[in-house]
Amino acid sequence: MDRVLADDKKVVQFQLGRDISNPFTVKKRCKWGYPVCIESRIIHNGKPFPTLYWLTCPFLSKRVGRLEEKGNIGLFEMRLKTDKTLRDMYGEAHKKTVEIKKEMLKHYENLQDWQIESIVSRGIGGIRNRETVKCLHLQLANYLGGVENPIGKMVYEVIVEHECPENEIICSGVK
């Protein structure tokens, strides 16, 4: 896991367009050194936070948004219904995500059953129904976070450019 640099919180807040209070670590950085994907703490101030990985890069987020606008969530969900191999691989990605969360829960003390259940009952991005895709951003974040997520991998492969060009680095404007 990557270390969190002093300005990372400021950059991530800029990238997401809002304040964040939940502690995180950076899982992946772009070639310019800015966070692309973060791993969020799964319990913060006693509240469960079932979304483990977040795509923060505005460059990638915009491209993923375009895929969603074109109806790709429905296309991926249709493929899950008709492609057993893909469905099995996607199920494994959910299982791996839950395993990571369970391992993280070992570092918390005095958790109540409802907190644990809230975390381990949900898979990728907090999804309860593991036969749905929900959002391509969270699928890509899960893949970039290190999980062999076939949907996230396909999203990554469809996007041709993965990083800002040198003369248009979006995050360089963070103050």
N, C-alpha and C positions, 0 to 999 in steps of 0.2 A: 504494500500500500504506500502511496506517495505521501510525503509530508505536507502539512498545510503551511503555506507561506503567509507572512504577515498580511499581505494585501488580498489573499484569496477570498476572504469573506466579502470584502468590498466588491471584488470582481464578480463573484457569484451573485451577489445582490443586484448588481448592474445587469448581469446576463439574464436573470430571472425577472427583473423589473419590480422587485419587492424586497422588503426586509425579511431576513430569515433569522430565527433564533435557535433552530436545531443545529447542534454541532455536526460536523461532517469531516470527511477526509476526501482528498482528491484521488480518484482512481485512474484518471487518464487526463493528460494535458496535450494540447496541440503543439505543433512545432514552434510556436511563438511563446510557449511557456504558460499559457492560460488554461484554466480548468475546462475540460470538455464534459467530464462525467464525475459526479461525486457520489460517495456512499454516505448516507445519512444515518445518524444514530437512530435505533429503532424504538427506544423509549426515551422520552425527554420530558422532564418535569412530571413524571408519572403517567404521561399519556403515550399510548402506543402509536407508532409511526410506521405503518406496514409497507410503505414504499421505500425500498432500500436504495435503489440507484436512481439518480436524476440526470437527465441530459441537460447541461447548462449552456453549452455553446450556442450562441444565437445564430451563427452561420449554419450549423447543422439543423438546428430547430426549425429554421425557415424552410429548408429543403424538405424536411420530414413533414412539415405542415402542408406543403404543396402535394406530397404523396397522399396525405389524408384527404385533402380537398378533392382529389381525383377519385376517391372511393376505394382506396387500397385496403382500408381496414376490412371492408366487406369481402374483398377479393381474398385476403389472407384467411378470413374466417371460413369462406367457402372451401378453400384448399384444405383447411384443417378437417372439414367434414368429409372430404373425399379422398384424402391422402393419408393412409394409416401410418406410413413411415414418418411423415411430417408431424402428425398428431402425437406419435410416440416420442419423437425428439422434443417436441414442445412440452409434453408432459414431464420429461426428464429435466428440462430447464426450470420448470416450476418446482420440481422436487429439489433440485440443487439450490435454488434460491431459498427455499424453506430450510434446508440444511444449514446454509450460511447464517440465516436468522437464528436458528436454534443454537448454533455455536456462539453467536453474539450474546444471546440471552444468558449464557453461563457467566457473563461478566457483570450481571446485575444482581443485586441482593434484594430480598424481601418483595419479590414480585407476587402479585395476586394472580389467581388462575385466569381471571378475565383478561388481564394484560397479556399473558402468555398466549391464550387462545386467540386473541385479536391479531397477534403477530403470526403464529404458525398456521392459522386457518386460511391465510391468504398467500397467494403465490406472487408471481412477477407483478410489480407495481401495485400490490394490494388487491389483485384480482381474486374474487371469490369463485366465479365460474371459470374454471380453467380450460374451457373449450372456446373461450372468447379471446379476442386480441386487445380490445378496449382502446388502446392508444399506441401509435407507432413510436412516439417519443420514448415511452417507457420500455418498449421492446428493444430499441436501439441502446438505451442506457444500460439495460440488463446485459446486453451483449458486450458493450464497451467496458462494463464493470467486471467482466471476466467469466460470465456464465455462457456456456455453449447454447445460446438461444437461436434456433434456426430462423425465427421471424426477424429478430434483430439483425442477424447476419445478412439476410436477404435485403432488408431495408438499407443496410450499409453498402451492399454491393450495387443496389440500384442508384444510389447517389453517386454521381461521377466525381464531384469535387467535395473533399472532406474538410478543407481548411481555407481560411481567408487568404486571398492573394496578398502578397507583401505590401502592396500600396493601399490596401483596404482592410487593415486589421481592426475589426470591430471593437475588440476589448482594449485596444491601446488608448482609447479615449477615456478610460475610467479615471476619475479624479479622487 
